[in-house]
């Protein structure tokens, strides 16, 4: 048998080997002085580990670790200096732009502001239309729920079967008319 590895010796010392393997390891240890020396060394090591006192972390151990992991909050002075630095940077960029463009800068700026105003006006117009659409949808939904409630009350109170197809066809034509009116209101503003 070849010499034992440290893992097998540890398992032998801690009685973690099956009995047949333990007999083979014991037979090898009886004949191999190198493995006997390794076994004695590992046995002393295990005894030394077992004799160590059990370590208990201090009560504020978690707070100490978290304080080292997470950075403390920024102080106000650092925030103020960062904001001032950004202000100076953008001011220098603006001045550089003015110097490089010269007399065309004001014309470009006025054109940009005009385009911004036109875009803002278009955006507001879109928001107004979207608001109207939302109001129309909510009114349609409310009307739909009221009509559905009335239809259900009619279905369960009347016992004639001829009334049900009439109600369903009326509902179909009403929904077609509502969609047409909604389309007209949305696209024509009528």
Backbone as numpy.savetxt, mean C-alpha at the origin, in Angstrom:
# Nx Ny Nz CAx CAy CAz Cx Cy Cz
35.64 -47.02 9.60 34.78 -45.84 9.60 35.67 -44.60 9.60
35.28 -43.57 8.85 36.07 -42.34 8.82 35.77 -41.53 10.07
36.60 -40.51 10.29 36.47 -39.70 11.51 35.15 -38.93 11.53
34.71 -38.62 12.73 33.41 -37.99 12.94 33.48 -36.48 12.71
32.40 -35.95 12.22 32.32 -34.49 12.08 31.79 -33.90 13.38
32.00 -32.60 13.60 31.57 -31.98 14.87 30.06 -32.09 15.10
29.27 -32.05 14.06 27.82 -32.14 14.24 27.42 -33.48 14.82
28.03 -34.54 14.32 27.73 -35.88 14.84 28.17 -36.00 16.29
29.31 -35.39 16.62 29.79 -35.44 18.02 28.83 -34.69 18.93
28.35 -33.53 18.51 27.38 -32.79 19.32 26.10 -33.61 19.51
25.62 -34.24 18.44 24.42 -35.08 18.57 24.66 -36.25 19.52
25.86 -36.81 19.47 26.20 -37.92 20.36 26.21 -37.44 21.82
26.80 -36.27 22.06 26.86 -35.73 23.43 25.47 -35.38 23.96
24.63 -34.89 23.10 23.29 -34.49 23.53 22.28 -35.62 23.39
22.76 -36.82 23.08 21.94 -38.02 22.94 20.84 -37.82 21.92
21.22 -37.24 20.76 20.25 -36.99 19.72 20.38 -37.96 18.56
21.23 -38.97 18.69 21.41 -39.95 17.62 20.55 -41.17 17.88
20.11 -41.86 16.83 19.42 -43.14 17.03 20.39 -44.14 17.67
19.85 -45.14 18.35 20.69 -46.08 19.12 21.69 -46.82 18.23
21.32 -47.18 17.02 22.26 -47.90 16.14 23.42 -47.00 15.74
23.13 -45.72 15.43 24.20 -44.78 15.09 25.05 -44.47 16.31
24.43 -44.38 17.47 25.19 -44.10 18.69 26.17 -45.23 18.98
25.77 -46.50 18.73 26.67 -47.63 18.94 27.85 -47.57 17.98
27.58 -47.19 16.72 28.66 -47.05 15.73 29.63 -45.94 16.12
29.08 -44.80 16.59 29.94 -43.68 17.00 30.77 -44.09 18.21
30.17 -44.81 19.18 30.92 -45.24 20.37 32.03 -46.22 19.98
31.75 -47.11 19.04 32.77 -48.06 18.58 33.91 -47.31 17.91
33.61 -46.28 17.13 34.67 -45.49 16.48 35.48 -44.71 17.51
34.77 -44.15 18.52 35.48 -43.38 19.55 36.44 -44.27 20.35
36.10 -45.53 20.52 36.98 -46.44 21.27 38.29 -46.68 20.53
38.30 -46.53 19.21 39.51 -46.84 18.43 40.22 -45.61 17.89
39.61 -44.44 17.92 40.21 -43.25 17.27 40.59 -42.21 18.32
41.89 -41.96 18.55 42.29 -40.97 19.55 41.96 -39.53 19.12
42.00 -39.27 17.81 41.70 -37.91 17.34 40.25 -37.55 17.67
39.32 -38.44 17.40 37.90 -38.20 17.69 37.64 -38.16 19.19
38.41 -38.95 19.99 38.26 -38.89 21.45 38.62 -37.50 21.96
39.72 -36.93 21.42 40.15 -35.59 21.81 39.10 -34.55 21.41
38.55 -34.70 20.22 37.49 -33.80 19.74 36.24 -33.92 20.62
35.91 -35.15 21.04 34.76 -35.37 21.92 34.96 -34.70 23.26
36.15 -34.83 23.86 36.43 -34.19 25.14 36.34 -32.68 25.03
36.92 -32.15 23.92 36.90 -30.70 23.71 35.45 -30.20 23.61
34.61 -30.88 22.84 33.21 -30.47 22.67 32.41 -30.64 23.96
32.74 -31.65 24.75 32.05 -31.86 26.04 32.36 -30.72 27.00
33.63 -30.29 27.05 34.00 -29.14 27.91 33.30 -27.87 27.43
33.24 -27.74 26.13 32.58 -26.56 25.56 31.10 -26.53 25.95
30.42 -27.65 25.83 28.99 -27.71 26.20 28.77 -27.45 27.67
29.67 -27.97 28.53 29.55 -27.72 29.97 29.74 -26.25 30.28
30.69 -25.61 29.58 30.92 -24.19 29.80 29.70 -23.36 29.39
29.07 -23.76 28.31 27.88 -23.04 27.85 26.74 -23.22 28.84
26.56 -24.42 29.35 25.47 -24.68 30.30 25.69 -23.96 31.63
26.95 -23.68 31.98 27.21 -23.01 33.26 27.07 -21.50 33.17
26.91 -20.95 31.99 26.74 -19.50 31.86 25.39 -19.09 32.44
25.34 -17.93 33.06 24.04 -17.46 33.57 23.13 -17.06 32.41
21.86 -17.22 32.62 20.89 -16.88 31.59 20.78 -15.36 31.50
20.88 -14.84 30.27 20.88 -13.40 30.07 19.46 -12.87 29.93
19.16 -11.84 30.66 17.87 -11.18 30.58 18.11 -9.76 30.06
17.42 -9.37 29.01 17.59 -8.00 28.51 16.99 -7.00 29.49
17.51 -5.78 29.52 16.94 -4.77 30.41 15.50 -4.43 29.99
14.72 -3.89 30.89 13.31 -3.60 30.57 13.14 -2.61 29.41
14.07 -1.68 29.24 13.94 -0.70 28.17 14.73 -1.08 26.92
15.00 -2.36 26.75 15.81 -2.84 25.62 15.14 -2.51 24.28
13.84 -2.73 24.17 13.12 -2.46 22.93 13.18 -0.98 22.59
12.99 -0.12 23.58 13.05 1.32 23.33 14.43 1.75 22.88
15.47 1.16 23.45 16.84 1.50 23.05 17.09 1.09 21.60
16.64 -0.10 21.22 16.85 -0.56 19.84 16.07 0.32 18.86
14.82 0.63 19.18 14.02 1.46 18.29 14.59 2.87 18.17
15.16 3.39 19.25 15.78 4.72 19.19 16.99 4.71 18.26
17.71 3.59 18.19 18.86 3.52 17.31 18.44 3.27 15.86
17.30 2.64 15.65 16.85 2.34 14.30 16.23 3.57 13.65
15.27 4.18 14.34 14.55 5.31 13.77 15.25 6.61 14.13
15.33 7.48 13.13 15.95 8.77 13.35 15.02 9.65 14.16
15.56 10.50 14.98 14.69 11.42 15.71 14.08 12.44 14.74
13.06 13.10 15.19 12.38 14.09 14.36 13.32 15.24 14.04
13.08 15.85 12.90 13.89 16.99 12.50 13.58 18.19 13.37
14.61 18.93 13.72 14.36 20.13 14.50 13.91 21.25 13.58
13.30 22.27 14.14 12.71 23.34 13.34 13.78 24.15 12.60
14.95 24.27 13.18 16.01 25.04 12.54 16.44 24.38 11.23
16.54 23.07 11.22 16.91 22.35 10.01 15.84 22.50 8.93
14.58 22.48 9.33 13.49 22.63 8.37 13.50 24.04 7.77
13.71 25.04 8.61 13.73 26.43 8.14 14.88 26.65 7.16
16.06 26.14 7.48 17.19 26.31 6.58 16.99 25.56 5.27
16.34 24.41 5.30 16.04 23.68 4.07 15.07 24.47 3.20
14.03 25.03 3.81 13.06 25.82 3.05 13.72 27.06 2.46
14.57 27.73 3.22 15.28 28.91 2.71 16.21 28.53 1.57
16.87 27.39 1.69 17.74 26.92 0.62 16.97 26.68 -0.66
15.79 26.06 -0.55 14.96 25.84 -1.73 14.49 27.16 -2.33
14.13 28.12 -1.49 13.70 29.43 -1.98 14.82 30.13 -2.74
16.04 30.10 -2.20 17.18 30.70 -2.87 17.46 29.99 -4.19
17.37 28.67 -4.20 17.63 27.91 -5.42 16.64 28.29 -6.52
15.35 28.32 -6.21 14.35 28.65 -7.22 14.46 30.12 -7.65
14.83 31.00 -6.72 15.03 32.40 -7.09 16.18 32.54 -8.07
17.26 31.83 -7.83 18.40 31.87 -8.75 18.03 31.28 -10.11
17.25 30.22 -10.11 16.79 29.65 -11.39 15.93 30.66 -12.15
15.06 31.36 -11.45 14.20 32.36 -12.07 15.03 33.50 -12.64
15.98 34.00 -11.87 16.84 35.08 -12.35 17.65 34.66 -13.56
18.15 33.43 -13.55 18.89 32.93 -14.70 17.99 32.88 -15.94
16.76 32.47 -15.77 15.81 32.44 -16.87 15.55 33.83 -17.41
15.39 34.82 -16.53 15.15 36.20 -16.95 16.35 36.73 -17.73
17.55 36.48 -17.23 18.75 36.99 -17.89 18.93 36.33 -19.26
18.68 35.03 -19.35 18.90 34.33 -20.61 17.86 34.69 -21.67
16.61 34.90 -21.28 15.57 35.19 -22.26 15.47 36.67 -22.58
15.89 37.53 -21.71 15.91 38.97 -21.97 14.52 39.53 -22.16
14.32 40.32 -23.23 13.04 41.01 -23.43 11.90 40.07 -23.79
12.21 38.86 -24.20 11.16 37.92 -24.58 10.51 37.25 -23.37
11.08 37.45 -22.22 10.58 36.78 -21.02 9.17 37.23 -20.67
8.95 38.54 -20.69 7.63 39.05 -20.31 6.56 38.61 -21.32
6.91 38.59 -22.60 5.97 38.13 -23.61 5.63 36.65 -23.38
6.66 35.85 -23.09 6.45 34.43 -22.84 5.62 34.21 -21.58
5.92 35.00 -20.54 5.18 34.87 -19.28 3.72 35.25 -19.46
3.45 36.33 -20.22 2.06 36.73 -20.43 1.32 35.69 -21.27
2.00 35.11 -22.27 1.38 34.06 -23.07 1.06 32.84 -22.21
2.01 32.50 -21.33 1.79 31.35 -20.43 0.62 31.60 -19.50
0.54 32.81 -18.93 -0.56 33.10 -18.00 -1.89 33.09 -18.74
-1.91 33.56 -20.00 -3.15 33.51 -20.78 -3.58 32.06 -21.02
-2.63 31.21 -21.40 -2.94 29.81 -21.63 -3.41 29.13 -20.34
-2.79 29.51 -19.22 -3.19 28.95 -17.93 -4.61 29.37 -17.59
-4.97 30.64 -17.88 -6.32 31.12 -17.62 -7.33 30.39 -18.49
-7.03 30.21 -19.77 -7.94 29.51 -20.67 -8.11 28.05 -20.22
-7.01 27.41 -19.82 -7.09 26.03 -19.34 -7.90 25.93 -18.06
-7.74 26.89 -17.16 -8.52 26.90 -15.92 -9.99 27.08 -16.19
-10.32 27.96 -17.16 -11.71 28.18 -17.53 -12.33 26.90 -18.11
-11.57 26.21 -18.96 -12.06 24.95 -19.53 -12.25 23.90 -18.44
-11.35 23.89 -17.48 -11.45 22.92 -16.38 -12.69 23.20 -15.54
-12.96 24.48 -15.26 -14.16 24.82 -14.49 -15.43 24.46 -15.26
-15.43 24.70 -16.56 -16.58 24.33 -17.38 -16.82 22.82 -17.33
-15.72 22.06 -17.40 -15.85 20.61 -17.29 -16.41 20.21 -15.93
-15.93 20.84 -14.85 -16.43 20.50 -13.51 -17.92 20.82 -13.39
-18.37 21.92 -13.99 -19.79 22.27 -13.94 -20.61 21.21 -14.68
-20.14 20.80 -15.88 -20.84 19.76 -16.63 -20.87 18.45 -15.85
-19.72 18.10 -15.23 -19.67 16.87 -14.45 -20.63 16.93 -13.28
-20.75 18.11 -12.65 -21.71 18.27 -11.55 -23.13 18.07 -12.02
-23.44 18.61 -13.20 -24.78 18.43 -13.76 -25.05 16.95 -14.03
-24.05 16.26 -14.57 -24.22 14.83 -14.85 -24.49 14.07 -13.56
-23.76 14.39 -12.52 -23.96 13.71 -11.23 -25.36 13.98 -10.69
-25.82 15.21 -10.81 -27.16 15.55 -10.32 -28.22 14.79 -11.14
-28.03 14.75 -12.46 -29.01 14.05 -13.30 -29.03 12.56 -12.97
-27.83 11.96 -12.80 -27.78 10.54 -12.45 -28.45 10.27 -11.10
-28.24 11.16 -10.14 -28.86 10.94 -8.83 -30.38 11.06 -8.94
-30.87 12.02 -9.75 -32.32 12.15 -9.93 -32.89 10.92 -10.64
-32.16 10.46 -11.69 -32.62 9.27 -12.38 -32.64 8.06 -11.45
-31.61 7.92 -10.65 -31.56 6.80 -9.72 -32.70 6.85 -8.72
-32.99 8.06 -8.21 -34.09 8.20 -7.27 -35.43 7.89 -7.93
-35.61 8.40 -9.14 -36.85 8.09 -9.86 -36.95 6.60 -10.16
-35.85 6.00 -10.53 -35.83 4.56 -10.81 -36.24 3.76 -9.57
-35.68 4.13 -8.43 -36.03 3.41 -7.19 -37.50 3.61 -6.82
-38.01 4.83 -7.00 -39.41 5.07 -6.68 -40.33 4.29 -7.62
-39.99 4.29 -8.91 -40.81 3.55 -9.86 -40.74 2.05 -9.57
-39.55 1.56 -9.24 -39.41 0.14 -8.92 -40.23 -0.24 -7.70
-40.23 0.64 -6.69 -41.03 0.36 -5.49 -42.52 0.32 -5.84
-42.97 1.25 -6.66 -44.37 1.27 -7.05 -44.73 0.04 -7.87
-43.83 -0.35 -8.77 -44.11 -1.53 -9.61 -44.19 -2.78 -8.74
-43.26 -2.92 -7.80 -43.30 -4.09 -6.92 -44.56 -4.11 -6.08
-44.97 -2.93 -5.61 -46.21 -2.92 -4.81 -47.42 -3.29 -5.67
-47.40 -2.86 -6.94 -48.50 -3.25 -7.84 -48.47 -4.75 -8.14
-47.27 -5.29 -8.35 -47.16 -6.71 -8.67 -47.67 -7.60 -7.54
-47.37 -7.21 -6.34 -47.75 -8.06 -5.22 -49.17 -7.80 -4.72
-49.78 -6.69 -5.17 -51.14 -6.44 -4.71 -52.18 -6.88 -5.75
-51.83 -6.92 -7.02 -52.77 -7.35 -8.05 -52.57 -8.81 -8.36
-53.64 -9.48 -8.65 -53.57 -10.90 -8.89 -53.72 -11.25 -10.38
-53.96 -10.28 -11.22 -54.11 -10.57 -12.63 -52.74 -10.63 -13.30
-52.52 -11.62 -14.14 -51.24 -11.78 -14.82 -51.09 -10.84 -16.00
-52.14 -10.32 -16.57 -52.06 -9.43 -17.71 -51.46 -8.08 -17.38
-51.42 -7.72 -16.10 -50.90 -6.42 -15.67 -49.37 -6.41 -15.70
-48.73 -7.54 -15.44 -47.26 -7.60 -15.35 -46.58 -7.24 -16.67
-46.95 -7.82 -17.81 -46.30 -7.40 -19.07 -46.53 -5.93 -19.40
-47.70 -5.41 -19.06 -47.99 -4.01 -19.32 -47.06 -3.11 -18.50
-46.86 -3.47 -17.25 -45.98 -2.68 -16.38 -44.54 -2.75 -16.86
-44.10 -3.96 -17.25 -42.72 -4.11 -17.72 -42.49 -3.34 -19.01
-43.43 -3.37 -19.94 -43.27 -2.61 -21.19 -43.29 -1.12 -20.91
-44.12 -0.68 -19.98 -44.14 0.74 -19.62 -42.80 1.15 -19.02
-42.26 0.32 -18.19 -40.96 0.61 -17.59 -39.88 0.69 -18.66
-39.93 -0.20 -19.64 -38.95 -0.20 -20.74 -39.01 1.10 -21.51
-40.24 1.54 -21.90 -40.36 2.78 -22.66 -40.01 3.99 -21.83
-40.31 3.96 -20.55 -39.91 5.07 -19.68 -38.39 5.17 -19.56
-37.70 4.03 -19.47 -36.25 4.07 -19.38 -35.64 4.56 -20.69
-36.20 4.17 -21.83 -35.72 4.68 -23.13 -35.91 6.19 -23.19
-37.06 6.68 -22.77 -37.31 8.12 -22.77 -36.35 8.84 -21.82
-36.08 8.25 -20.66 -35.17 8.88 -19.70 -33.76 8.97 -20.27
-33.31 7.93 -20.96 -31.99 7.97 -21.58 -31.93 9.02 -22.68
-33.01 9.14 -23.48 -33.04 10.15 -24.54 -33.01 11.56 -23.93
-33.78 11.75 -22.87 -33.82 13.07 -22.23 -32.47 13.38 -21.59
-31.83 12.40 -21.01 -30.52 12.60 -20.40 -29.49 12.98 -21.46
-29.52 12.26 -22.61 -28.59 12.54 -23.70 -28.81 13.96 -24.21
-30.05 14.33 -24.36 -30.39 15.68 -24.85 -29.93 16.74 -23.86
-30.11 16.49 -22.58 -29.72 17.44 -21.54 -28.21 17.57 -21.49
-27.50 16.45 -21.67 -26.06 16.46 -21.56 -25.41 17.14 -22.76
-25.84 16.80 -23.96 -25.15 17.29 -25.15 -25.71 18.60 -25.70
-26.96 18.84 -25.49 -27.55 20.06 -26.04 -27.76 21.12 -24.99
-27.71 20.75 -23.74 -27.92 21.71 -22.66 -29.36 22.13 -22.51
-30.30 21.40 -23.14 -31.70 21.75 -23.09 -32.34 21.29 -21.81
